[in-house]
Structures are given as C-alpha cells and as structure tokens.
C-alpha cells in the first residue's frame, strides 16, 4: 500500500470500525490480540488491551532480541513494540509510513532511552532514519508485527530483501502476518470491498509462499508458528457476539452501558459496523495468522544475498 494518506484513514475515525475499536480500548496498540480459552470470556470485561499485549509478548519472544542489539521495528504503528524493545535494553528504531502514527508514538515514547521513531516505508527504506544509518549488515534484528499485509505482494518481497540487506550475518527477522490458505483472489471473498477498504489492503499472501519468498531473499526459515486459532478464530467469536448484540436495540443499549463512548454512534453507524464485521466472515474462512522466524545465515557476507 503506497498511499500513506489512504492507509492512515484506515486507523482513524473516518472508519466506523476503528471508532468502535477505539471506544473498546484500542489506543497505543493496534493488533488483533492473542486469546486463550480461559481468558476469552473476560474480554468483555477487560477490553482488548491485555490480549494485544499478549500477542506482542509472543512476537517479541520469537525475536529473542538482547540488550545492546540494534533492532528495526518495521510498521511500528503507535510505537508500543518499539518502546518495549527499548525498555529491554535494545537500541530500537521504529518506522511507519503513517505520519499520524509516528506523531502519536513520539508523544508517548519519544523520550525513552534507546527508542528512535521515524516516518519511513519499510519496503523502500531511506539511507538514514532518526539519525541512524540503515547500512548493509548494521542491524541485529528486524521485527514486523501485523503490518506486511498492507504492503502488497511486491512490497512484501521488497521488505524481505530490505530486511536481509540490513541484517548482520546471524541476524533474525520475525514477520507476523495475516496470510491466506489458498491462492483465491481476495476480491472474490470481499466483493463489496468492506474488509479491504477498512484495513486498506489489496491482497493477502498465501502462507506457503512466504517461506519461498524468504528463501529467495537469502533467509533460512527457523520456525513457522500457526496462531490462526488464538488470534483470528477467537477474535471472530468475539466479533460475532458483538454483531449479534448490536443487532437489537436492547443489545446496543447494553453495549453503551459497558462502553459509554459507543453512544456517539447513530443508527447508520451501527448498521455499517455490523455489515463490516459480517463481511470479515467470508475472508475469515480462508485466512490464517502466521509467525515466521527467518534467520540470515551466519556465514554470509553483509548486504544482499548471493546470486
């Protein structure tokens, strides 16, 4: 997705879904969340933040970044993951294509030790960002949580190549993304464009293609974790419950008691958010949520992969 202004609108109040999510508790975090069977019933009481934090912890655990290491947090959004890396003693650079996201990240976390934030396209990085050179082989880790589905197929290929270039030999990329079980074009599953228009993406990468693309970039695949059930399936259960509740007048009133900010929605807004939530069901039947742990072989020189 090259148009940063178009993408920025997906995470703002222009989208009724994101208005609802903000009232439900989305703030510095903007991921789906990781839900376990025991904690799922408490989601209505706690809101999404504890589950979003759990997803971040799991993603960063795969990264295995150590104090003092230089880490790129690609598609960092509002900076929470970058701040966590800095708090762990890393030198963390968060980049995001959306200026509004970086503005929020700087307000929240810009003064923290070890944290740098910059506007930048992760698929075509500048030579320097936030006074940090983005030179070949200069980074120990690259992290990308739930952002690459925005990039498009060629953008994801470019991101893998850029990550390989940046990493030192023995470095690691953790890429966590919404993927597809099939090659079926997403427009056939989302004919009205409600899902694609909300999240601002054009396609979803087939899960089995990612390791092939990573190998072509020079990576070896250390691990693939399928988080479809704890992330997508359980989030879909919550969404279905929300949509069913919001379909009745009494249900909407109950939701507004629990989350008073929802009182700002009018009847048209309620109908629209229900339609968007239901449109996710068709795509949900073929989507997966996959975490890839990709290593740059230790014996290679810095820079681009050998031909």
C-alpha positions, 0 to 999 in steps of 0.5 A, a space after each residue: 500500500 503506497 498511499 500513506 494518506 489512504 492507509 492512515 484513514 484506515 486507523 482513524 475515525 473516518 472508519 466506523 470500525 476503528 471508532 468502535 475499536 477505539 471506544 473498546 480500548 484500542 489506543 497505543 496498540 493496534 493488533 488483533 490480540 492473542 486469546 486463550 480459552 480461559 481468558 476469552 470470556 473476560 474480554 468483555 470485561 477487560 477490553 482488548 488491551 491485555 490480549 494485544 499485549 499478549 500477542 506482542 509478548 509472543 512476537 517479541 519472544 520469537 525475536 529473542 532480541 538482547 540488550 545492546 542489539 540494534 533492532 528495526 521495528 518495521 510498521 511500528 504503528 503507535 510505537 508500543 513494540 518499539 518502546 518495549 524493545 527499548 525498555 529491554 535494553 535494545 537500541 530500537 528504531 521504529 518506522 511507519 509510513 503513517 505520519 499520524 502514527 509516528 506523531 502519536 508514538 513520539 508523544 508517548 515514547 519519544 523520550 525513552 532511552 534507546 527508542 528512535 521513531 521515524 516516518 519511513 516505508 519499510 519496503 523502500 527504506 531511506 539511507 538514514 532514519 532518526 539519525 541512524 544509518 540503515 547500512 548493509 549488515 548494521 542491524 541485529 534484528 528486524 521485527 514486523 508485527 501485523 503490518 506486511 499485509 498492507 504492503 502488497 505482494 511486491 512490497 512484501 518481497 521488497 521488505 524481505 530483501 530490505 530486511 536481509 540487506 540490513 541484517 548482520 550475518 546471524 541476524 533474525 527477522 520475525 514477520 507476523 502476518 495475516 496470510 491466506 490458505 489458498 491462492 483465491 483472489 481476495 476480491 472474490 471473498 470481499 466483493 463489496 470491498 468492506 474488509 479491504 477498504 477498512 484495513 486498506 489492503 489489496 491482497 493477502 499472501 498465501 502462507 506457503 509462499 512466504 517461506 519461498 519468498 524468504 528463501 529467495 531473499 537469502 533467509 533460512 526459515 527457523 520456525 513457522 508458528 500457526 496462531 490462526 486459532 488464538 488470534 483470528 478464530 477467537 477474535 471472530 467469536 468475539 466479533 460475532 457476539 458483538 454483531 449479534 448484540 448490536 443487532 437489537 436495540 436492547 443489545 446496543 443499549 447494553 453495549 453503551 452501558 459497558 462502553 459509554 463512548 459507543 453512544 456517539 454512534 447513530 443508527 447508520 453507524 451501527 448498521 455499517 459496523 455490523 455489515 463490516 464485521 459480517 463481511 470479515 466472515 467470508 475472508 475469515 474462512 480462508 485466512 490464517 495468522 502466521 509467525 515466521 522466524 527467518 534467520 540470515 545465515 551466519 556465514 554470509 557476507 553483509 548486504 544482499 544475498 548471493 546470486 
